[in-house]
Amino acid sequence: MKIEELFEIEYPKTLAYSWLVPDANGINFVSAQEKDNGIVGRVHEEDGVKVYPAGCITVPLKGSVLMAHLQPERCYVAHQIGVLIPKNEMSLTEKLFYVTCIRSHAYKYNYGRQADRTLGELEVPLAKDMMPELHCVPLSTRNEKTVIPINTSAWKWFRLGGDDGLFDIRKGQRLTSEDQTDGNTPYIGAIDSNNGVSNLIGQSPIHEGNTISLSYNGSVGEAFYQPLPYWATDDVNALYLRSEYGTLCPATGLFVCSVLKHDRYRYSYGRKWTLDNMNDTKIKLPATPDGKPDWQWMESYIKSLPYGDRL
């Protein structure tokens, strides 16, 4: 069945994020980017700008072509994105099924090809025919908003690596795609999505879990907490917290990753985050009165965020 038979398709008028006023409590603005559900930020709601309903599907027609997203909230949508609104009542599971189907067509539009007005012609199977094989349990959270305030004036600078640093920084190892075998070991590449996992391989892990992977080439500065043992490519370093500073947990690992990502801008335009520079890098973290990282505060903060209670 064609997409146009299942959905009303709208093509928003020209609208740019920069034209609107940022507002942390405002409405989502959806662009053609692939990550973060296409959302670049929240903006103040303005009169005369069309708002699309929660539950619509946004589909980039240029840029990250056909990287569809289901929007959980009302949103503004940028130009060159198709907005799909179901013609008939449709469950969350069905919508997610069609998002996946649309994405499966993305390979047809590489090398700069654009979907433009051909979106409606895409053929997809009927979700109802596949329903016995589909299972979807929506995530839930008891945390509606963060209740722990942040005051960085009391934080302290810590050296990332080196003899007196928080972490022992260890290099990854090159493994070509031809040498990779099928298996269950996460292969961490220098990418900015999927927690850095670019493949599952049959080789044994070279790094322990409960560490942080940090790209120094490619998608420089992309940091991910790795819960399981893994293999990291040679463009990725592994950060092992030194025992004298305690131990990581998923929540504290995510907190440190967020801080590390704020240093990405220093290594744009092809600059690499070399091992020497990484060892000398300083990051600012919450600290205890005796000057050590306040892991308990970091864990409490992350767990206070929406869905943080699921960690």
N, C-alpha and C positions, 0 to 999 in steps of 0.2 A: 504494500500500500504506500502511496505517496504521502510525504509530510503535509502537503497542502490539503489532503483529505482529512487529516486528523487535527490540524491546527489552523487557526487564523494567524496569518503572518503579517507583522507590521515592521516597517523600516523607519526608525526614528529620524527626525530632522537633525541637521547639523547641531551638535552640542558638545562642548569641550569642558573638561573638569576645571580648567583654569579660568573659565568664565564665571564660576560659581564660588560662593563663600564657604570655606571649610567650617564644619560644625560637627563636633564629636557626638552630639546628640541628634544629628540630622538624618538625612536619607542616604542610602547607599548610592554610589555612582559606579556604574558598570562600564568597563572599557573592553577593548579587544585583547587584553592580556590573558595569558593562560592560567597563571597562578592566582591564589587568593580568591577563587571563585569569580575572577574577572573584576573584583571590586578594588578600586584604587583609593577609596576613602569615602568619608561621609561629608555631605554638604547641606547647607541651609536650604530648606524647601522654599521655592520661589513660585509666585503666581504666574500662570501662563506656560509653565514647563510641564510637559506630560509626565505623569507618574505611572509606571507599569506595576501591575499587581503582584503581590507575593504569590509564588507558585508558577510564575512564567519561566520560560526557558530562553536564555540569551545565547545567540550563535554568532560568533565573529565571522564576517564575510571577507575580511582582509586581515593581515597580521597573522594571529594564531587561528587560521581558518578552520572553522567547524569544531573548535575546542569549546563545545557547548557546556553551559552551566545551568543548574536549576537554582533560581533565586528564592531564598527563604523569606525575604522581606520585600516590601515595596521599594522601588528603585527608579532612578534616572538611568537612561541608557544612551551611550554615545552613538555617534553616526557610524555607519558601516557595520552595524550589528543587526541581525534579524531577531525579532522577538516573537516567540511562539506562545500562543494562548490556546489551550484546548477548546475544541468546538463542543465537546461533551465532557461530562464529569470524568475526572481521571485521578486515580490514586497516586500517592507519592511513589510507590514502587513502579507504576507504569511510566510516570514521568522520567524517573531515573533510568529506566530501561531505554526509553527513546533518546535520552542524552547519550547513553553508551552507543546506541546504533548510529547516531549522527556523527559521533567522534570516529567511528570505524570507517567513515568515508573520507577522513581528513587526508589520507595519503594521495588522493586524487588531485589535491590542490597544493602540492609542494612546488618548489622552484618558482614561487611568486604568483602562481595562478590564484585567481580570486573566485569565490563562490557567487558573488554578486546576486543576481535574481534567480539563480538556479536552485536555491535552497528547497523550494517547494517540490521540486522534481525528484528529490532523493527518495529512494525506495527503502522501506523498513518493514520488518515483519510485525504483525499485530501482537501487542503485548499480551492480550487476553489469551492468545494461542500458546504463549510461553509461560503463563502464570503458574502452572504447577511446579515449574522449575525455579521460580523466583521467590526469594525470601528477603524481606527487608524489615528490620526492627529499628525505628528511628532512635537516635541517641537522645538521652534525657539528661538534665542536670538540675541540681537543687540550688545552684548558684546563679542568681539572676544578674548580679552586678558585683564588681570588686568592692570589698568593704575595707581593705587595708590600704591606707594612703602611702604614697612614696615621697620620701624626703631625701634626695641624693646628697644634701649638704653634709650628712653624717656618714657618708660612704667613704671608703678608703681605696687608694690605688694599689693594685697588686701586679707584680710582674708575671707575665703569662708563663714563660719558660726559663731556661737557664738554671744555674746552680741554686739560685734562691727563689725560683719561680713556683707558681702553684702546680704546674703540670710538667710531666716528662713528655716531651713532644717527639713522636716517633714517625718515621716516614712510611709511606705505603710502598707498594711494589708493583711494577708494570706486569700486566698479564694481557696479552693480545686477545682479541675476540676469537681468533682461530684456535688459541690454546685453551679457551674456556670450555668446560664440560658442563653438562646439565646436572643440577643438584639443588641444594637448599641453603647454601652459604650466601648471605647477602654480599654482593659485589658493589662497593661504594665508589662511584665515579664523581668527577668534578662537575656535578649538575646541581640545579637549584630547585629540584622538586622530588617528590616520592621519598623523602627522608634521605636523599642521596643514593638510594638503591637503584642502580641501572640494570642489574641482572641478578639472577640466582645461579650460582655455579657449583660444580662438584668438587672443586678444590677445598682443602681444609682451610679454616680461618687463619689469618696471620695476626689479627688483633683481637683483644678481649672485648667482651661486651661491657656495658656500664662505663663507656668512654665517649669522647666527642670526636667526630670527624670534622676536619676543617680544610677546605680547599684552598690551595695557594696558587693554583693555575686554573685556567678555564673559568668557571663561575667562582671567581676569587672571593673568599670571605663567607662562603656558604657553610654554616655550622649546623650540625645535626647531632642530637643525642642518639647513640647507638645502643639499644638494650641487649643485643645479641652479638656473639662473636662474628667477625666479618673479615673480608679481604678488602683492603683499600688500594686503589690505583696509585701510581707514583705521583699523581697530581694532588694527592690528599694526604694530610698528616693526621695522626691519631693522638689525642690529648688524654694522658693518663694522670688523674689527680694524685699527687704525691701523698703517701700515707700520713705524713705529719700534718696534713691539712684536712684529714677526715676522709669520707667516702661520698661519692655522688649517689644520687637516687634519680629517678626519672624527672621529678619536679625541679630539683636543683640543676640537673643537666640542661633542662629546657631554659631555665633562667639564664645560665651562663651563655647558652647558644644565642639568646636574644641580645645579650650585651655584645658578644663577639660580632654579630651581624651589623651592629652600628659602626664598625670600623671598615666596612666594605668599601665605602666611598674613597678611602685612602689609596685603594688599589685598582681604580678604574683605568680606562684607557690603556689596557694591556700591561699595567704594572703588576709584577708578581709579588706575593707575600712570601718572600724567601724565608728559609728556616732561621737565619740569623735575625731577620726583622721580626719574625714571629716570637722568637725567644725573648727579644727585647721589648715587645709590645706590653703596654700596661693597660689594664682594664679596671674600671671602678666598680666595686661591689659593696653591698651592705657589710658592715663589720661589727664585731663584738667589742665590748670595752677594752679587751686585751689585744685588739688589733688583728684578729683572725677573721676570715670570712664567716659571716653569720648565716650558715647553711639552714638553720632552723627557720629564720625569717624568710629566706628565699623560698623554702618549701611551702611555708604557710601562705605566702603571697600567690604562688602559682596555683595552689589548691583552692584559693579563694576565687579564682577566675571562673567564668562560665565554662563548664565541662571539666574544670580542674579537679572536681570531686571524683572524677572517674579514674584518676591516676592511681 
